[in-house]
Amino acid sequence: MNSESLVAVLFLGLCLVLSDASISSSPACPLDLNYVLAIPWTTTACENFSGSSKTPQKANSSVNSTSGNGDCCQNLLSLIGIALANRLKETSRFQLPDLPTSVSCLDDFQSKLNSLSFPSNLTSLCFDPMQFVISPNVCASIQTAQDWNNKLGPSTALNSACSSDLNDPSACSACISAGFQVQAQLSAIDGNQSHSLNCLYFTILYTAAFVNKLGTEDYGDIDCIFNLPVSSQRKSSHKPHLALILGLTGASLAVLVISMFLGLYYWQMKRRRSSNDNESNLEFEEVAALPALRPNTSTWFSIHELQKATDNFSSTNLIGKGGFGIVYKGILDDGTAVAVKKIMESDIRGNEEFLNEVDIISNLKHRNLVPLRGCCATDGVVNDGQHESHRYLVYEYMFNGNLNSHLFPVSKEGTRKQPLGWPERKSIILDVVKGISYLHYGVKPAIYHRDIKPTNILLDAEMRARIADFGLAKENREGQSHLTTKVAGTYGYLAPEYALYGRLTEKSDVYSFGVVVLEIMCGKKALSWSSSESSQAILIADWAWSMVKSGKTDEVLDSALLKGGEGDSGSANANSKGVMEKFLLVGILCAHVTEAIRPTILDAMKMLEGDIEFPEIPDRPQPLTRPSFYGTYMGCGEWQT
């Protein structure tokens, strides 16, 4: 054989080898997907799928697209998850061995969908084949059932909570809780929070494959474990739909975070709906699942959880009352202390407005605002047939109470609270001005609190001030002042233009802040009554202005400041006294009766921090000293027009 013939033979052999390699690169799919055509799953979302084959979306990114497309991809993920659970039971392997196998299975899956007259590109739009390929870098290095047992042991919370028939709502809810408990264990073992969704995915597959006795053979259990809507006479119409199958492993961390966020939201929302308060004489239906609820809203608590935390709203846990609610101290199951506010009356009308208000508060994140932990909204029917609604806000508990209790402590037998020292007062004023500045300038649209006062300024364990009670807060959507026929707030802290004419602007909060500063610096309440005439009210803003104009500044400052209070090394020195006087003047300027003269809260903060010069205190019109100018004084610091 000559050299040319040898080359030809070798070339032919190479072609045959490459041909065989090409054939072997497309292995058969090991998943049995015939059930896709047999299970009566709800197909409406996929029938209206609007994706484009020109812009394929990868692993779960569809949930961030249109609502219909996200629902379709969610259902398809649930469908293929059933096959993966069946394979896990047979082979003890959680995912597919390699990329070619994953591609082959998606092709097979698409062929089944084609038989249902769905678009021919559904799987390419919803999935990334790599998300089904096994890898040690997924969740705690788990790849097989044996790996699972090595990490968690042969028995977990799933074994006791998820083994029975999950058609019952209470059984499904118990299984849900156990699933998230095991997911948390796996995430802790893994140590990488970005793998948390993957651990949830493994928990779902393991539950369906090894724990639940009916597994993927029962439509009701499919509904609970995989969140796949199934039409079946066995499925209860009141059963919660568990969104456990949030999606298989994503192609990127961003996609994982989005999917987990949506999944936890749906789970929390539907779990609250399934909770029943058997101890109450009301039959409550949670309204947390209303369409107005958005995914970034805080945690929803059931009424049963709040009753348990507060010992059924015991009077021994009562920590405060106001014109808009009653506040109780509570302890959650994890030991966290919270303040539960039961809203008694407000200008929030209906559930939609309440949900919108909660959504606004949930998005406020600042060091000097009291964080909202969650909320609860219930509708119920009392025994006599009357309809009744209850709404609750759950905040972080502030261990040092409110500012008012430190400025004006109620004397108790055998106890005497030390007055606040200058360093504490200075820190509190700066904290409050920063919190208001955030509300006015740190969020869009700006938010006006409308009820800045010492009882709404809470102090945490470190004596840092946090603004609370956003029940009256209003967004400034138009970027200008509001005119309102319903003025709400507390007499003595209300700006004249707001109290008299209902005109609400950012300067309304500035006035209230100025009054609070004067209370802190003077040690006197915003409103006092003359001894000679019981109907004559004296406003601290008028009194402080007149005293300073008369050169009696030392008589205005709290004597405890000049002597040196707790935290001070002694009597005030010349430097600290100068700063005190500056803070006093800022309070007077902010509480000026003329709106145009008041600074913005941002300028007030700069004055307090020494960044801009303080202007000369202007004259004031005749003091507004009679309650009739504002409305009818109701006592206890509240008033009405």
C-alpha positions as CSV (number, residue, x, y, z in Angstrom):
1,M,0.0,0.0,0.0
2,N,1.5,3.3,-1.0
3,S,1.5,6.4,1.2
4,E,-1.5,8.0,-0.5
5,S,-3.6,5.0,0.1
6,L,-2.5,4.8,3.8
7,V,-3.5,8.5,4.3
8,A,-6.9,7.8,2.7
9,V,-7.5,4.8,5.0
10,L,-6.5,6.8,8.1
11,F,-8.7,9.7,7.1
12,L,-11.7,7.3,6.6
13,G,-11.0,5.8,10.0
14,L,-10.9,9.1,11.7
15,C,-14.2,10.1,10.1
16,L,-15.8,6.9,11.4
17,V,-14.4,7.6,14.9
18,L,-15.7,11.2,14.9
19,S,-19.1,10.0,13.6
20,D,-19.4,7.4,16.4
21,A,-18.4,10.1,18.9
22,S,-21.1,12.4,17.5
23,I,-23.7,9.7,17.9
24,S,-22.6,8.9,21.4
25,S,-22.7,12.6,22.4
26,S,-26.5,12.5,22.3
27,P,-27.4,9.9,25.0
28,A,-31.0,8.9,25.6
29,C,-32.8,10.7,28.4
30,P,-33.1,8.6,31.6
31,L,-36.2,10.4,32.7
32,D,-39.7,8.9,32.2
33,L,-41.7,12.0,31.1
34,N,-44.8,10.2,29.9
35,Y,-46.8,11.5,32.9
36,V,-46.7,15.0,31.3
37,L,-49.5,13.9,29.1
38,A,-51.3,12.0,31.8
39,I,-51.4,14.4,34.8
40,P,-54.4,16.9,34.5
41,W,-52.2,19.9,35.3
42,T,-53.5,23.4,34.6
43,T,-52.2,24.5,31.3
44,T,-53.7,27.9,30.9
45,A,-50.5,29.9,31.6
46,C,-48.5,28.1,29.0
47,E,-51.3,28.4,26.4
48,N,-50.9,32.2,26.7
49,F,-47.1,32.1,26.7
50,S,-45.7,35.2,25.0
51,G,-42.0,34.6,24.9
52,S,-39.8,35.0,21.8
53,S,-37.4,32.4,20.5
54,K,-35.1,35.1,19.5
55,T,-34.4,36.1,23.1
56,P,-34.2,32.8,25.0
57,Q,-34.3,33.2,28.8
58,K,-32.1,31.1,31.0
59,A,-32.7,29.3,34.2
60,N,-35.7,30.8,35.9
61,S,-35.2,34.3,34.5
62,S,-38.7,33.8,33.2
63,V,-40.1,34.5,36.6
64,N,-38.9,38.0,36.2
65,S,-40.8,38.4,32.9
66,T,-44.5,38.8,32.4
67,S,-46.8,37.2,34.9
68,G,-48.2,34.6,32.5
69,N,-44.8,33.6,31.3
70,G,-43.5,33.2,34.8
71,D,-46.5,31.0,35.8
72,C,-45.9,28.8,32.7
73,C,-42.2,28.3,33.4
74,Q,-43.0,27.6,37.1
75,N,-45.4,24.8,36.1
76,L,-42.9,23.3,33.7
77,L,-40.2,23.3,36.4
78,S,-42.7,21.5,38.7
79,L,-43.4,18.9,35.9
80,I,-39.8,18.1,35.3
81,G,-39.1,18.1,39.0
82,I,-41.5,15.1,39.3
83,A,-39.3,13.1,36.9
84,L,-36.1,14.0,38.7
85,A,-37.7,12.9,42.0
86,N,-38.7,9.6,40.5
87,R,-35.1,9.1,39.1
88,L,-33.7,10.0,42.5
89,K,-35.8,7.2,44.1
90,E,-34.5,4.7,41.5
91,T,-30.8,5.7,41.3
92,S,-30.2,7.8,44.5
93,R,-28.8,10.6,42.3
94,F,-30.3,14.1,42.6
95,Q,-29.6,15.4,39.1
96,L,-28.5,14.4,35.6
97,P,-24.9,13.2,35.0
98,D,-23.8,15.6,32.2
99,L,-24.8,18.3,29.8
100,P,-25.7,16.1,26.8
101,T,-28.1,14.1,28.9
102,S,-29.7,17.3,30.2
103,V,-30.1,18.5,26.6
104,S,-31.6,15.2,25.6
105,C,-34.1,15.3,28.4
106,L,-35.2,18.8,27.6
107,D,-35.7,17.8,24.0
108,D,-37.8,14.9,25.1
109,F,-39.8,17.2,27.4
110,Q,-40.4,19.6,24.6
111,S,-41.7,16.8,22.4
112,K,-44.3,16.0,25.1
113,L,-45.3,19.7,25.2
114,N,-45.6,19.7,21.4
115,S,-48.2,17.0,21.8
116,L,-50.3,19.5,23.9
117,S,-50.0,22.1,21.1
118,F,-47.7,24.4,23.1
119,P,-45.0,26.6,21.5
120,S,-42.1,24.6,20.2
121,N,-39.5,26.7,22.1
122,L,-40.9,26.6,25.7
123,T,-38.0,24.6,27.2
124,S,-35.4,26.8,25.6
125,L,-37.1,29.9,26.9
126,C,-37.6,28.7,30.4
127,F,-34.5,26.5,31.2
128,D,-30.7,26.4,31.0
129,P,-29.7,22.8,30.5
130,M,-26.8,23.2,32.9
131,Q,-29.2,23.8,35.8
132,F,-30.1,20.1,35.8
133,V,-26.5,18.8,35.7
134,I,-25.0,17.4,39.0
135,S,-22.1,19.2,40.6
136,P,-20.6,19.0,44.1
137,N,-20.8,22.8,44.2
138,V,-24.6,22.9,44.6
139,C,-25.6,22.3,48.2
140,A,-23.3,21.0,50.9
141,S,-21.5,18.8,48.3
142,I,-24.6,16.6,48.1
143,Q,-24.9,14.5,44.9
144,T,-26.6,11.3,46.1
145,A,-29.0,10.1,48.7
146,Q,-26.1,8.7,50.6
147,D,-24.5,12.1,50.7
148,W,-27.8,13.4,52.1
149,N,-27.7,10.9,54.9
150,N,-24.1,11.5,55.7
151,K,-24.9,15.2,56.2
152,L,-28.2,15.1,58.0
153,G,-28.6,11.5,59.2
154,P,-31.2,9.0,58.1
155,S,-34.1,10.9,59.8
156,T,-35.0,14.6,59.7
157,A,-38.0,16.8,60.4
158,L,-39.3,15.8,57.0
159,N,-39.8,12.2,58.1
160,S,-42.4,13.0,60.7
161,A,-44.0,16.0,59.0
162,C,-44.2,14.9,55.3
163,S,-44.8,11.2,55.4
164,S,-48.6,11.3,55.6
165,D,-51.3,12.3,53.1
166,L,-50.6,16.0,52.3
167,N,-54.1,16.6,50.9
168,D,-55.0,17.9,54.4
169,P,-54.1,21.7,54.7
170,S,-52.7,21.3,58.2
171,A,-50.5,18.4,57.1
172,C,-49.3,20.3,54.1
173,S,-48.4,23.4,56.3
174,A,-46.5,21.1,58.7
175,C,-44.6,19.7,55.8
176,I,-43.8,23.2,54.5
177,S,-42.3,24.2,57.9
178,A,-40.2,21.1,58.1
179,G,-39.0,21.6,54.6
180,F,-37.7,25.1,55.4
181,Q,-36.2,23.8,58.6
182,V,-34.2,21.2,56.7
183,Q,-33.2,23.7,54.1
184,A,-31.8,25.9,56.8
185,Q,-29.7,23.0,58.1
186,L,-28.3,22.3,54.7
187,S,-27.5,26.0,54.1
188,A,-25.7,26.1,57.4
189,I,-23.6,23.1,56.5
190,D,-22.9,24.5,53.1
191,G,-21.9,27.9,54.5
192,N,-22.7,29.7,51.2
193,Q,-26.0,31.5,51.3
194,S,-26.1,31.7,47.5
195,H,-26.7,27.9,47.6
196,S,-29.8,28.2,49.8
197,L,-32.2,27.9,46.9
198,N,-30.3,24.8,45.7
199,C,-30.7,23.2,49.2
200,L,-34.4,23.9,49.0
201,Y,-34.5,22.2,45.6
202,F,-32.8,19.1,47.0
203,T,-35.2,19.1,50.0
204,I,-38.1,19.1,47.6
205,L,-36.8,16.2,45.6
206,Y,-35.8,14.1,48.7
207,T,-39.3,14.6,50.2
208,A,-41.1,13.5,47.1
209,A,-38.7,10.5,46.5
210,F,-38.1,9.1,49.9
211,V,-40.3,10.6,52.6
212,N,-43.9,10.9,51.4
213,K,-45.5,7.6,51.0
214,L,-47.8,8.6,48.1
215,G,-45.1,10.7,46.5
216,T,-45.7,11.6,42.9
217,E,-48.6,9.1,42.5
218,D,-51.0,11.4,44.3
219,Y,-52.2,14.6,42.8
220,G,-52.8,16.3,46.1
221,D,-49.2,15.6,47.2
222,I,-47.9,16.9,43.9
223,D,-49.9,20.1,44.5
224,C,-48.4,20.5,48.0
225,I,-44.8,19.5,47.3
226,F,-44.3,20.8,43.8
227,N,-46.9,23.6,43.7
228,L,-48.3,22.1,40.4
229,P,-52.0,23.1,40.1
230,V,-53.8,19.8,39.4
231,S,-57.5,19.3,38.7
232,S,-58.6,16.3,40.9
233,Q,-61.6,15.4,43.0
234,R,-59.1,14.4,45.7
235,K,-57.7,17.9,46.0
236,S,-59.4,20.2,48.6
237,S,-60.5,23.5,47.2
238,H,-59.2,25.2,50.4
239,K,-55.8,23.6,50.3
240,P,-52.8,26.0,50.2
241,H,-50.6,25.9,47.1
242,L,-47.0,25.5,48.3
243,A,-44.5,27.2,46.1
244,L,-41.6,24.9,47.1
245,I,-40.5,24.2,43.5
246,L,-39.2,27.7,42.9
247,G,-37.1,26.6,40.1
248,L,-34.2,24.2,39.6
249,T,-30.6,25.4,40.1
250,G,-30.1,28.8,38.4
251,A,-27.4,29.8,36.0
252,S,-26.4,32.8,38.1
253,L,-26.6,34.1,41.6
254,A,-28.9,36.9,40.6
255,V,-31.5,34.5,39.3
256,L,-31.2,32.4,42.4
257,V,-31.9,35.4,44.6
258,I,-34.9,36.5,42.6
259,S,-36.3,33.0,42.6
260,M,-35.9,32.6,46.3
261,F,-37.4,35.9,47.1
262,L,-40.5,35.1,45.1
263,G,-40.7,31.6,46.5
264,L,-40.5,32.7,50.1
265,Y,-43.1,35.4,49.5
266,Y,-45.6,32.9,48.0
267,W,-44.9,30.4,50.8
268,Q,-45.4,33.0,53.5
269,M,-48.5,34.3,51.9
270,K,-50.2,31.0,51.5
271,R,-49.1,29.6,54.8
272,R,-50.7,32.5,56.6
273,R,-54.0,31.7,54.7
274,S,-54.0,28.2,55.9
275,S,-53.5,29.1,59.6
276,N,-56.7,29.0,61.7
277,D,-57.1,30.6,65.1
278,N,-59.0,28.0,67.0
279,E,-58.7,29.8,70.3
280,S,-60.5,33.0,69.2
281,N,-64.2,33.5,69.2
282,L,-63.8,35.0,65.8
283,E,-63.5,33.1,62.6
284,F,-60.7,34.9,60.8
285,E,-59.7,34.8,57.2
286,E,-56.3,36.2,56.6
287,V,-56.2,38.8,53.9
288,A,-52.4,38.6,53.2
289,A,-53.1,37.0,49.8
290,L,-54.8,40.1,48.3
291,P,-53.5,41.0,44.9
292,A,-52.3,44.4,46.2
293,L,-49.5,42.6,48.2
294,R,-46.1,42.9,46.6
295,P,-43.2,40.6,46.9
296,N,-41.1,43.1,48.9
297,T,-43.6,43.5,51.6
298,S,-42.6,42.4,55.1
299,T,-43.3,39.1,56.7
300,W,-46.9,38.3,57.4
301,F,-47.8,37.0,60.8
302,S,-50.9,35.0,61.6
303,I,-53.2,36.2,64.3
304,H,-52.4,33.0,66.2
305,E,-48.7,33.9,66.2
306,L,-49.3,37.4,67.6
307,Q,-51.7,36.1,70.2
308,K,-49.1,33.6,71.3
309,A,-46.3,36.2,71.4
310,T,-48.3,38.7,73.5
311,D,-50.0,36.1,75.8
312,N,-53.3,36.8,74.0
313,F,-52.7,40.6,74.1
314,S,-52.4,40.5,77.9
315,S,-52.6,43.8,79.8
316,T,-49.4,42.9,81.5
317,N,-47.7,43.2,78.0
318,L,-49.3,46.6,77.3
319,I,-46.5,49.1,76.7
320,G,-48.3,52.1,75.2
321,K,-51.5,53.6,73.8
322,G,-52.1,56.3,71.3
323,G,-54.8,57.9,69.1
324,F,-54.2,55.3,66.4
325,G,-53.4,52.1,68.3
326,I,-52.4,50.0,71.3
327,V,-48.9,48.6,71.5
328,Y,-48.0,45.3,73.2
329,K,-44.7,43.7,73.9
330,G,-44.3,40.2,72.4
331,I,-41.8,37.4,72.2
332,L,-41.7,35.4,69.0
333,D,-41.0,31.7,68.9
334,D,-37.3,32.4,68.2
335,G,-37.0,34.5,71.3
336,T,-37.0,37.9,69.5
337,A,-38.7,40.7,71.3
338,V,-41.1,42.7,69.2
339,A,-43.6,45.5,69.7
340,V,-47.1,44.6,68.2
341,K,-49.3,47.6,67.4
342,K,-53.0,46.9,67.0
343,I,-54.4,49.7,64.8
344,M,-57.6,51.0,66.4
345,E,-58.4,53.9,64.1
346,S,-56.6,55.5,61.1
347,D,-57.2,57.1,57.8
348,I,-56.2,53.9,56.0
349,R,-59.4,52.8,54.3
350,G,-59.7,49.2,53.3
351,N,-57.2,46.4,52.9
352,E,-55.7,47.8,49.7
353,E,-54.6,51.0,51.4
354,F,-53.3,49.1,54.4
355,L,-51.2,46.8,52.1
356,N,-49.9,49.9,50.3
357,E,-49.0,51.6,53.6
358,V,-47.2,48.4,54.7
359,D,-45.3,48.3,51.4
360,I,-44.2,51.9,51.9
361,I,-43.0,51.3,55.5
362,S,-41.3,48.1,54.5
363,N,-39.1,49.9,52.0
364,L,-37.8,52.5,54.6
365,K,-34.4,51.4,55.7
366,H,-32.5,53.8,58.0
367,R,-30.5,53.6,61.2
368,N,-32.8,56.1,62.8
369,L,-36.1,54.6,61.9
370,V,-37.8,51.7,63.9
371,P,-37.6,48.7,61.6
372,L,-40.9,47.0,60.7
373,R,-40.7,43.2,61.2
374,G,-44.0,42.3,59.7
375,C,-47.8,42.7,59.9
376,C,-51.1,41.0,60.1
377,A,-54.5,41.7,58.6
378,T,-57.6,39.8,59.3
379,D,-61.2,39.9,58.3
380,G,-63.8,38.2,60.5
381,V,-67.4,37.8,61.5
382,V,-68.3,38.1,65.2
383,N,-71.0,36.0,66.8
384,D,-73.8,38.5,66.2
385,G,-73.1,38.6,62.5
386,Q,-71.3,41.9,62.4
387,H,-68.2,42.2,60.2
388,E,-64.9,43.2,61.9
389,S,-61.4,43.8,60.6
390,H,-58.1,43.9,62.5
391,R,-54.7,45.2,61.4
392,Y,-51.4,44.8,63.2
393,L,-47.9,46.1,62.7
394,V,-45.0,44.3,64.2
395,Y,-41.8,46.3,65.0
396,E,-38.5,45.6,66.5
397,Y,-38.7,46.2,70.3
398,M,-36.9,49.2,71.6
399,F,-35.5,48.4,75.1
400,N,-35.2,51.9,76.4
401,G,-38.7,53.0,75.7
402,N,-39.6,56.4,74.3
403,L,-38.0,59.8,74.7
404,N,-41.0,61.2,76.5
405,S,-40.5,58.8,79.4
406,H,-36.9,60.0,79.8
407,L,-37.6,63.7,79.5
408,F,-40.7,63.7,81.7
409,P,-40.5,60.5,83.8
410,V,-43.5,59.5,85.9
411,S,-42.3,59.2,89.4
412,K,-42.6,55.8,91.0
413,E,-42.3,55.0,94.6
414,G,-38.7,54.2,95.5
415,T,-37.4,55.0,92.0
416,R,-36.1,58.1,90.4
417,K,-34.9,58.2,86.8
418,Q,-31.7,60.2,86.2
419,P,-32.2,63.1,83.7
420,L,-30.6,62.7,80.3
421,G,-27.1,64.2,80.1
422,W,-25.9,66.6,77.4
423,P,-24.1,63.9,75.3
424,E,-27.3,61.8,75.2
425,R,-29.5,64.8,74.3
426,K,-27.2,65.9,71.6
427,S,-27.0,62.4,70.1
428,I,-30.8,62.0,70.2
429,I,-31.4,65.4,68.4
430,L,-28.9,64.4,65.7
431,D,-30.4,61.0,65.3
432,V,-33.9,62.4,64.9
433,V,-32.9,65.1,62.3
434,K,-31.1,62.4,60.3
435,G,-34.2,60.2,60.4
436,I,-36.4,63.0,59.2
437,S,-33.9,64.0,56.5
438,Y,-34.0,60.4,55.2
439,L,-37.8,60.5,55.0
440,H,-37.8,63.9,53.1
441,Y,-34.8,63.4,50.8
442,G,-33.7,59.8,51.0
443,V,-36.7,58.2,49.4
444,K,-38.8,59.0,46.3
445,P,-41.4,60.3,46.7
446,A,-40.7,62.1,49.9
447,I,-42.6,61.0,53.0
448,Y,-44.0,63.4,55.6
449,H,-44.3,61.9,59.1
450,R,-46.9,64.4,60.4
451,D,-46.6,63.3,64.1
452,I,-43.1,63.9,65.3
453,K,-43.2,64.0,69.1
454,P,-41.2,62.5,72.0
455,T,-43.6,59.5,72.4
456,N,-42.9,58.6,68.7
457,I,-39.1,58.7,69.2
458,L,-37.9,55.4,70.6
459,L,-34.5,54.6,72.1
460,D,-32.8,51.3,71.4
461,A,-30.5,49.4,73.7
462,E,-27.6,51.8,72.9
463,M,-29.8,54.9,73.5
464,R,-29.8,55.7,69.8
465,A,-33.0,57.5,68.7
466,R,-35.3,55.9,66.2
467,I,-38.4,57.5,64.8
468,A,-41.6,55.3,65.1
469,D,-45.3,55.3,64.3
470,F,-45.7,55.8,60.6
471,G,-49.5,55.3,60.9
472,L,-49.9,59.0,59.8
473,A,-47.0,59.1,57.3
474,K,-47.9,60.3,53.9
475,E,-46.1,60.2,50.6
476,N,-45.6,63.4,48.7
477,R,-46.4,62.0,45.3
478,E,-46.9,65.4,43.6
479,G,-43.6,66.8,44.9
480,Q,-45.5,69.7,46.5
481,S,-47.7,70.5,49.5
482,H,-50.9,68.6,50.3
483,L,-54.2,70.1,51.2
484,T,-56.3,67.9,53.4
485,T,-59.6,68.2,55.2
486,K,-58.6,65.7,57.9
487,V,-55.7,67.1,60.0
488,A,-54.1,64.5,62.2
489,G,-51.5,64.8,64.8
490,T,-50.9,66.1,68.3
491,Y,-51.7,69.5,69.6
492,G,-48.5,71.5,70.5
493,Y,-46.5,69.9,67.7
494,L,-48.6,70.9,64.7
495,A,-47.4,73.6,62.4
496,P,-49.9,76.4,62.2
497,E,-50.5,76.2,58.5
498,Y,-51.3,72.5,58.8
499,A,-53.5,72.9,61.9
500,L,-55.4,75.9,60.6
501,Y,-55.6,75.2,56.9
502,G,-54.7,71.6,56.4
503,R,-51.7,72.5,54.2
504,L,-49.1,69.8,54.7
505,T,-45.5,70.4,53.5
506,E,-42.0,69.2,54.5
507,K,-41.9,72.3,56.7
508,S,-44.7,70.8,58.8
509,D,-42.3,68.1,60.0
510,V,-39.6,70.8,60.5
511,Y,-41.9,72.6,62.9
512,S,-42.6,69.5,64.9
513,F,-38.9,68.7,65.0
514,G,-38.2,72.2,66.3
515,V,-40.7,71.7,69.2
516,V,-39.1,68.4,70.1
517,V,-35.6,70.1,70.1
518,L,-37.0,72.7,72.5
519,E,-38.5,70.1,74.8
520,I,-35.1,68.3,74.9
521,M,-33.1,71.5,75.5
522,C,-35.6,73.2,77.9
523,G,-36.9,70.2,79.9
524,K,-40.4,71.6,79.4
525,K,-43.4,70.1,77.6
526,A,-44.6,71.5,74.2
527,L,-47.8,72.7,75.8
528,S,-48.5,74.0,79.3
529,W,-51.4,75.8,80.8
530,S,-51.2,79.0,82.8
531,S,-52.2,78.9,86.4
532,S,-54.2,82.0,86.2
533,E,-56.4,81.0,83.3
534,S,-57.1,77.4,82.6
535,S,-58.1,77.9,79.0
536,Q,-54.8,79.7,78.2
537,A,-52.3,77.5,76.5
538,I,-48.6,78.3,76.4
539,L,-46.6,76.9,73.5
540,I,-42.9,76.2,74.2
541,A,-42.0,77.7,70.8
542,D,-43.5,81.1,71.8
543,W,-42.0,81.0,75.3
544,A,-38.5,80.1,74.3
545,W,-38.4,82.7,71.5
546,S,-39.6,85.5,73.9
547,M,-37.1,84.4,76.6
548,V,-34.1,84.3,74.2
549,K,-35.1,87.6,72.7
550,S,-35.1,89.1,76.2
551,G,-31.5,87.8,76.8
552,K,-32.6,85.1,79.2
553,T,-31.0,82.1,77.5
554,D,-29.7,80.6,80.7
555,E,-33.3,80.5,82.0
556,V,-34.5,78.6,79.0
557,L,-31.9,75.8,79.1
558,D,-32.8,72.9,81.3
559,S,-31.0,73.3,84.6
560,A,-29.9,69.7,84.5
561,L,-27.8,70.5,81.4
562,L,-26.1,73.4,83.0
563,K,-25.3,71.4,86.1
564,G,-24.2,68.3,84.1
565,G,-26.4,65.3,83.9
566,E,-25.7,61.7,83.6
567,G,-22.9,61.0,81.3
568,D,-21.3,64.4,81.9
569,S,-18.1,65.0,83.7
570,G,-19.4,68.0,85.5
571,S,-21.0,71.3,84.9
572,A,-21.2,72.5,81.4
573,N,-18.0,74.3,80.2
574,A,-18.0,77.3,77.9
575,N,-17.6,75.3,74.8
576,S,-20.4,72.8,75.5
577,K,-22.7,75.6,76.6
578,G,-22.1,77.4,73.3
579,V,-23.2,74.2,71.4
580,M,-26.2,73.9,73.7
581,E,-27.3,77.5,72.8
582,K,-26.8,76.7,69.1
583,F,-29.1,73.7,69.4
584,L,-31.6,75.8,71.3
585,L,-31.6,78.4,68.5
586,V,-32.0,75.8,65.8
587,G,-35.1,74.6,67.7
588,I,-36.6,78.1,67.9
589,L,-35.9,78.7,64.2
590,C,-37.4,75.3,63.1
591,A,-40.5,76.0,65.3
592,H,-41.1,79.5,63.8
593,V,-44.8,80.2,63.1
594,T,-44.0,81.5,59.6
595,E,-43.4,78.6,57.3
596,A,-41.1,80.4,54.9
597,I,-38.7,81.3,57.7
598,R,-38.2,77.7,58.8
599,P,-35.2,75.9,57.2
600,T,-35.5,72.6,55.5
601,I,-34.7,69.6,57.6
602,L,-31.5,69.2,55.6
603,D,-30.4,72.8,56.4
604,A,-31.4,72.2,60.0
605,M,-29.1,69.2,60.1
606,K,-26.2,71.2,58.6
607,M,-26.7,73.9,61.2
608,L,-26.6,71.4,64.1
609,E,-23.5,69.8,62.7
610,G,-21.8,73.1,62.1
611,D,-21.7,72.9,58.4
612,I,-23.5,76.2,57.7
613,E,-23.9,79.4,59.7
614,F,-26.9,80.0,61.8
615,P,-29.0,83.0,60.8
616,E,-30.2,85.7,63.2
617,I,-33.5,84.7,64.8
618,P,-36.3,86.7,63.1
619,D,-39.2,88.3,64.9
620,R,-42.5,86.4,65.3
621,P,-46.1,87.3,64.8
622,Q,-48.5,87.4,67.8
623,P,-48.1,84.0,69.5
624,L,-50.9,81.5,68.8
625,T,-51.6,80.6,72.4
626,R,-55.3,79.6,72.5
627,P,-56.5,76.1,71.6
628,S,-59.4,77.6,69.6
629,F,-56.9,78.6,66.9
630,Y,-56.0,74.9,66.3
631,G,-59.2,73.0,67.1
632,T,-60.6,71.4,70.2
633,Y,-58.1,70.1,72.7
634,M,-59.0,66.5,73.6
635,G,-56.5,65.9,76.4
636,C,-53.7,63.3,76.6
637,G,-51.8,65.2,73.9
638,E,-54.5,64.5,71.2
639,W,-56.8,66.9,69.5
640,Q,-59.3,67.0,66.7
641,T,-60.5,69.7,64.3
